[in-house]
Amino acid sequence: MFMEVQDAQGNGQTSGQAARGESETVITARDVDVYYGNKKALEGVNLDIQRHQVTSLIGPSGCGKTTFLRCLNRMNDLIDICRVTGSITIEGQDIYDPAVDVVALRAHVGMVFQKPNPFPKSIFENIAYGPRIHRIARNKSELNDIVVDSLKRAGLWDEVHDRLDQPGTGLSGGQQQRLCIARAIAIQPKIILMDEPCSALDPIATAKVEELMEELKAHFTIVIVTHSMQQAARVSQRTAFFHLGILVEQGPTEQIFTTPQDARTENYITGRIG
Amino acid sequence: MTNPFGAQSPDIKQRRAAQTRFEWGGRLAITVALGFLLAMTVTIAWLGVGALQQTEIKLAVDLGPDNIDPNDLKGASYNTIVKNALKARFPEVEGRREKRDLYGILSPDAGFELKEKVVADPSLLGGTRELWFLASDDADLFGKGRVDVTLDQSQRRLNDLEVGWLQDLKANGELQKRFNMRFFTHGDSREPELAGILGALVGSAMSLFVCFILCFPVGVMAAIYLEEFAPKNRISDFIEVNINNLAAVPSIVFGLLGLAIFLNVFGLPRSSPLVGGMVLSLMTLPAIIIAARAALSAVPPSIREAALGLGASRLEATFHHVAPLAMPGMLTGAIVGMARALGETAPLLMIGMVAFIVDVPTSLVQPATALPVQIFLWADSPERAFMEKTSAAIIVLLFFLVVMNLTAILLRKRYEQRF
């Protein structure tokens, strides 16, 4: 289904409403190993990610959580020495299948990065770029609607509506990050990956982004990597704990934080390691 | 009570002294460097400013019908008219040798100059007119006060008789200095007072044009491919090493290559700005590739990730985002490369741009010379008056170099850190 962009958006609206309440697996990872050259960064990861939930990946630095996240939209392809084995399927399609078009995949699986990285262009252009290259808007007014709608959904509209032609890089850090989220949802993905989206933000901006995630999860499946266990506890329904390249434990967030099964998880969440 | 933070320990004093020594050493180095720069600039400017002026001599020439047939303006012997005017001005001069010296205070072009004036303005005809004529190079030096008349005549280019005539002219207000427009509107000449910089200037401009057209697109595309698309393996390492080596190859080697390939194999016209530009582009290309790659790698990876994360293809990410952001840096690198090419002499010598060329080139395949080569040619000439021409040419060259480098700096400042 990632062979073409149109395909990826075509069946979006219906599944958005269908999956309210009951959980349905969207992403399935089986026996995923990741190597950087000869170094094994991830080993034997098996993880299911549910539709319309926020799943957080936690663990100490270098544990492989970001590596795993970047496998989900094949951003690891950019690293020459990176090699992924095992299978990752999204909506039933193996995304490492040679027939998969990575461009269509990334239109379906959006990403928000650790450091806000708006393009050094106007706020409008930042958001319009994605819809433009994927030809989502048929004309100028449709494009305009997408930009306005994305900004509204990212909770940024009130702050920037009178200066859409100003450079996106001129916004504050928190606004930039919400601009990046708006940019990501403008191409109507089904899944949004967030790589420590709040690590460069102050607590107030962080609160806004977390609030936003809460609203967005009704329409998107969100996977977030975070260093803050409080954040994981606040925003996510499921949590997966990585340690030294191994997925140690996964489960409902409440369970992970209250009754962890594994000693390493307990040590981490109580602050003894990491 | 003693100061607990005072510098009592000998160790602290030593550390402080080491820093002071270093700072003074640095200041000394900068002073010496600036001193040399100042000495060079002042010397060149002092010598070169003379070339901006030119000495002229006033003569009463007889343009009556005896000398010029109004129906055949071009047929008259203007040289004789000028010589007669000189003889009339100094009737005491006798003998072949003295007469030759007398005629020598005027430029050999004086007769031609008169013809031009008459043809342009026939109303001058019909009587004796007082006109200004270009002085010869040695007389010009006298006019500018650069002849030491206290020396014995065997020590200077003008003998006592000539100095006497010139002093006479000067005393009577028949010797004047005028702005030397000719220097900027004419090509080279064997006579210093006639020589101009325009031919070399146009030659240089044409060569640089060809050089830019050839190496900017090629260099930028090569850099984009190598930086953004090429797989990193042993072949790309090998290419990278070789590009860096090429940038360090002495330019005369590129000149030899141009001679062997462009002239001998392709049979392109010798001494032409076309070949000059091609040879310069060989030399500039590695520099542009290196500068463009540096500009591309200075674009933060987060911009690439942002574009790719939105589902842009690599080509789109590169040409929509990375390359435009790197463009000022690439242009800066290109301009600096061009400035280097502008100052390059050796490769142009090899392809024959060192030839003595009087005409200002009007096309890319005509013989031409270039600014630095012109400087070399004039510096090589025995006539003393070429010294100031050399300096003036250096000023012109430096002017363009400064303008180009300034543009590069402004461009860098203007677009610095937009991300």
Chai-1 contact restraints between the chains, C-beta under 6 A:
chainA,res_idxA,chainB,res_idxB,connection_type,confidence,min_distance_angstrom,max_distance_angstrom,comment,restraint_id
A,D80,B,K232,contact,1.0,0.0,6.0,A-B,restraint_1
A,V103,B,G311,contact,1.0,0.0,6.0,A-B,restraint_2
A,V103,B,S313,contact,1.0,0.0,6.0,A-B,restraint_3
A,R106,B,G311,contact,1.0,0.0,6.0,A-B,restraint_4
A,A107,B,G311,contact,1.0,0.0,6.0,A-B,restraint_5
A,M111,B,G309,contact,1.0,0.0,6.0,A-B,restraint_6
A,K115,B,S302,contact,1.0,0.0,6.0,A-B,restraint_7
A,N117,B,S302,contact,1.0,0.0,6.0,A-B,restraint_8
A,N117,B,A306,contact,1.0,0.0,6.0,A-B,restraint_9
A,P120,B,R418,contact,1.0,0.0,6.0,A-B,restraint_10
A,P120,B,F419,contact,1.0,0.0,6.0,A-B,restraint_11
A,G130,B,L310,contact,1.0,0.0,6.0,A-B,restraint_12
A,I133,B,A312,contact,1.0,0.0,6.0,A-B,restraint_13
A,I133,B,E316,contact,1.0,0.0,6.0,A-B,restraint_14
